[in-house]
Amino acid sequence: MSTISDSALKEAIRRLPIHVLWVRLGLPGTVRPNCCICSPLRNDDRRPSFSIFADGTRFKDHGDGANGDSFDFFCRIRKMNPRTAFRAFCMLAGVHPTRRPNHGNRY
């Protein structure tokens, strides 16, 4: 069975840090590689509780505990499972989504 290529996913994540992905997805507000803003994952967030840190490579929503990298953020924003989101995320990053045999890949 084929699984997501680690190298394609890693390259897409490298090309799309969260602050860049934020702009490409047209999310409201201005973000930087390290900042705190109201969560785009919850409609009830009235105070900044969504952190972008590690130079834009990681996020944490302090309201619900969600956290991860830009691919995890993309999956949550688009409400897609990782397998479904993989191709769209890679294409948005300009990375050709490739497949290879299962060798303990991320998804």
Backbone bond lengths (Angstrom), bond angles and torsions (degrees), N, CA, C in turn:
res aa  C-N    CA-C-N  psi(-1)  N-CA   C-N-CA  omega(-1)  CA-C   N-CA-C  phi
1 M - - - 1.443 - - 1.530 109.42 -
2 S 1.338 117.73 141.28 1.457 122.27 179.22 1.512 110.98 -84.36
3 T 1.331 115.51 149.92 1.461 121.63 175.56 1.521 108.88 -133.65
4 I 1.297 115.40 170.15 1.457 120.82 -179.24 1.522 110.34 -61.65
5 S 1.302 116.17 136.97 1.456 121.58 178.45 1.519 109.77 -72.52
6 D 1.322 115.84 122.25 1.463 120.65 177.62 1.518 111.29 -57.64
7 S 1.330 117.37 -43.71 1.457 119.58 -175.15 1.529 111.70 -65.91
8 A 1.320 118.40 -39.28 1.467 120.69 178.52 1.523 110.17 -66.14
9 L 1.314 117.55 -42.88 1.460 121.03 179.99 1.526 110.85 -65.98
10 K 1.326 117.03 -45.11 1.470 120.09 179.11 1.521 111.21 -60.73
11 E 1.311 117.66 -41.03 1.464 121.09 179.16 1.528 110.87 -66.97
12 A 1.321 117.55 -40.87 1.467 120.92 178.54 1.532 110.33 -63.96
13 I 1.320 117.46 -41.69 1.463 121.35 177.73 1.528 110.00 -63.73
14 R 1.324 116.98 -41.10 1.468 120.43 178.53 1.529 111.36 -62.15
15 R 1.335 116.28 -40.73 1.460 120.54 -178.04 1.526 113.61 -75.77
16 L 1.331 116.49 -23.03 1.464 120.26 -176.45 1.531 112.17 -121.31
17 P 1.326 118.11 71.98 1.456 117.75 173.04 1.533 108.59 -61.84
18 I 1.295 117.06 162.04 1.463 121.31 -171.93 1.526 112.62 -58.42
19 H 1.318 118.42 -40.92 1.470 119.49 -179.12 1.534 111.93 -66.23
20 V 1.314 118.61 -30.10 1.473 121.98 175.54 1.525 109.77 -75.88
21 L 1.315 116.76 -44.67 1.465 121.72 177.89 1.526 110.53 -58.75
22 W 1.320 117.16 -40.22 1.467 123.36 179.19 1.532 110.09 -53.30
23 V 1.315 115.82 -48.40 1.470 121.15 -179.42 1.524 110.55 -67.68
24 R 1.305 117.51 -44.96 1.478 121.09 -178.73 1.523 112.32 -62.11
25 L 1.333 115.98 -30.74 1.466 120.29 179.36 1.529 111.71 -85.98
26 G 1.322 117.27 -6.03 1.460 120.94 178.41 1.517 113.67 71.31
27 L 1.327 116.81 30.47 1.464 119.78 -179.81 1.526 109.84 -74.48
28 P 1.335 117.17 150.51 1.466 120.06 -176.68 1.528 112.41 -73.47
29 G 1.310 114.79 153.22 1.454 120.63 177.26 1.511 111.80 91.56
30 T 1.312 114.23 167.71 1.457 122.13 178.72 1.515 108.43 -111.41
31 V 1.306 116.85 128.96 1.463 120.96 -179.63 1.522 110.09 -123.20
32 R 1.308 114.44 158.21 1.464 122.80 177.06 1.529 107.87 -124.17
33 P 1.324 117.41 172.99 1.467 119.77 179.13 1.529 114.19 -59.13
34 N 1.334 117.77 -25.82 1.462 121.99 177.45 1.522 107.25 -136.69
35 C 1.339 116.60 105.03 1.465 119.52 -177.98 1.526 110.79 -160.12
36 C 1.327 114.42 175.08 1.461 121.90 175.61 1.526 106.76 -131.62
37 I 1.332 116.33 133.98 1.463 122.53 -174.63 1.527 107.94 -148.37
38 C 1.329 117.05 165.56 1.465 119.64 175.10 1.531 108.77 -63.70
39 S 1.306 115.70 142.57 1.458 120.79 -174.58 1.527 112.97 -69.01
40 P 1.325 117.21 129.85 1.458 120.41 173.36 1.533 111.40 -80.00
41 L 1.329 116.77 -5.73 1.464 121.72 -177.45 1.526 112.75 -89.77
42 R 1.330 116.26 -14.51 1.471 120.80 -177.98 1.526 109.67 -134.60
43 N 1.316 117.00 133.99 1.461 121.80 179.73 1.520 113.04 -76.39
44 D 1.316 117.75 -19.00 1.462 121.27 -174.46 1.531 113.77 -93.43
45 D 1.316 118.45 7.92 1.459 121.31 -176.97 1.531 109.66 -79.49
46 R 1.328 116.28 113.14 1.465 121.74 -178.40 1.530 112.37 -102.20
47 R 1.328 116.57 -19.56 1.462 121.82 179.40 1.522 108.34 -122.89
48 P 1.319 116.71 146.05 1.471 118.93 179.33 1.530 111.71 -55.35
49 S 1.316 115.41 117.37 1.463 120.81 179.78 1.521 111.89 -137.63
50 F 1.303 116.58 10.40 1.465 122.74 -178.61 1.518 107.77 -112.57
51 S 1.313 117.10 113.43 1.463 121.69 -177.44 1.521 111.28 -102.46
52 I 1.311 115.58 137.66 1.457 123.48 168.85 1.518 105.05 -113.22
53 F 1.326 116.58 126.74 1.465 119.59 -174.51 1.520 110.49 -145.74
54 A 1.325 115.76 -175.56 1.478 122.48 -177.85 1.529 110.29 55.65
55 D 1.337 114.89 47.84 1.469 121.78 179.89 1.520 113.26 56.85
56 G 1.322 116.28 37.60 1.461 121.61 175.36 1.511 115.52 85.45
57 T 1.325 117.10 5.64 1.467 119.50 -176.35 1.532 113.81 -92.16
58 R 1.339 117.77 -13.32 1.465 121.34 -176.26 1.528 109.81 -135.88
59 F 1.358 115.40 154.24 1.455 120.57 173.82 1.520 109.30 -135.50
60 K 1.329 114.61 159.31 1.459 121.10 171.62 1.516 107.60 -147.55
61 D 1.335 116.00 128.51 1.453 122.36 172.54 1.519 105.84 -96.67
62 H 1.314 117.29 106.73 1.458 121.58 -175.45 1.525 112.21 -71.40
63 G 1.333 117.45 -14.23 1.460 120.94 178.82 1.512 113.86 -77.72
64 D 1.334 116.72 -37.07 1.469 118.91 -179.19 1.526 113.56 -123.61
65 G 1.330 117.16 -0.50 1.464 120.72 176.06 1.515 114.99 85.17
66 A 1.338 118.14 -1.89 1.470 120.23 179.38 1.522 109.05 -62.39
67 N 1.341 116.25 142.49 1.457 120.26 178.99 1.514 109.02 -158.40
68 G 1.328 115.69 164.45 1.454 119.26 177.16 1.508 112.30 154.33
69 D 1.331 115.01 -159.93 1.461 122.07 179.86 1.526 109.20 -100.74
70 S 1.317 116.84 -170.04 1.467 119.90 -176.34 1.528 112.53 -66.65
71 F 1.327 117.75 -31.04 1.467 119.43 177.14 1.530 110.40 -68.32
72 D 1.325 117.37 -42.28 1.465 120.74 176.36 1.531 110.53 -60.58
73 F 1.334 116.18 -41.97 1.458 121.92 178.59 1.533 110.07 -61.99
74 F 1.327 116.95 -45.85 1.463 121.97 178.61 1.530 110.55 -58.39
75 C 1.322 117.26 -46.34 1.476 121.37 179.16 1.522 110.79 -58.93
76 R 1.334 116.71 -44.09 1.472 120.70 -178.93 1.522 111.62 -67.74
77 I 1.325 117.46 -44.93 1.468 120.98 -178.96 1.524 110.68 -63.62
78 R 1.316 116.92 -43.70 1.466 121.98 -178.12 1.531 113.20 -84.12
79 K 1.337 115.79 -6.47 1.482 121.54 -178.70 1.532 110.65 54.65
80 M 1.345 114.24 50.89 1.461 121.55 -179.17 1.526 109.30 -123.92
81 N 1.320 116.31 148.98 1.459 118.49 172.58 1.535 107.88 -76.74
82 P 1.330 117.69 159.78 1.467 120.51 -175.43 1.530 114.63 -56.40
83 R 1.316 117.66 -39.69 1.473 119.45 -179.42 1.523 111.63 -63.29
84 T 1.318 115.75 -41.09 1.460 120.42 -179.78 1.525 110.92 -71.63
85 A 1.323 117.22 -38.20 1.468 122.40 -175.57 1.521 113.29 -76.46
86 F 1.318 117.94 -22.95 1.458 121.76 -172.66 1.529 113.45 -52.39
87 R 1.304 117.39 -53.41 1.467 121.40 -176.38 1.526 110.68 -62.25
88 A 1.333 117.62 -47.37 1.464 121.12 -178.73 1.528 111.01 -62.40
89 F 1.327 117.10 -40.39 1.461 121.44 179.64 1.528 110.62 -65.19
90 C 1.310 116.60 -46.17 1.474 120.33 178.66 1.520 111.15 -61.58
91 M 1.314 117.30 -44.09 1.461 120.60 -179.61 1.525 110.60 -63.47
92 L 1.327 117.76 -40.53 1.458 121.43 177.72 1.526 110.75 -62.23
93 A 1.318 116.65 -33.76 1.468 121.90 179.40 1.526 112.55 -83.25
94 G 1.327 117.48 -9.66 1.458 120.29 -177.35 1.514 112.98 78.86
95 V 1.326 116.62 27.38 1.467 122.66 179.94 1.521 108.23 -112.56
96 H 1.328 116.75 131.93 1.461 119.73 177.50 1.523 109.49 -71.91
97 P 1.339 117.40 120.34 1.468 119.45 179.09 1.531 110.01 -72.32
98 T 1.304 116.49 118.10 1.461 121.16 179.97 1.515 109.32 -113.84
99 R 1.303 116.03 162.60 1.463 121.30 178.64 1.518 108.52 -126.73
100 R 1.305 114.44 153.09 1.466 119.99 177.02 1.524 108.41 -151.74
101 P 1.309 118.48 167.79 1.460 120.24 -179.82 1.521 111.72 -61.06
102 N 1.308 115.72 154.26 1.469 122.30 -179.09 1.529 111.49 -66.93
103 H 1.323 114.90 120.81 1.454 121.07 174.43 1.524 109.60 -133.22
104 G 1.333 116.59 44.34 1.463 121.15 -179.55 1.510 113.08 75.76
105 N 1.339 117.35 37.36 1.462 121.43 -179.33 1.510 111.87 -68.31
106 R 1.304 115.38 170.71 1.454 122.91 -176.20 1.527 111.93 -61.09
107 Y 1.316 120.06 -42.37 1.465 122.24 -177.18 1.506 111.44 -127.22
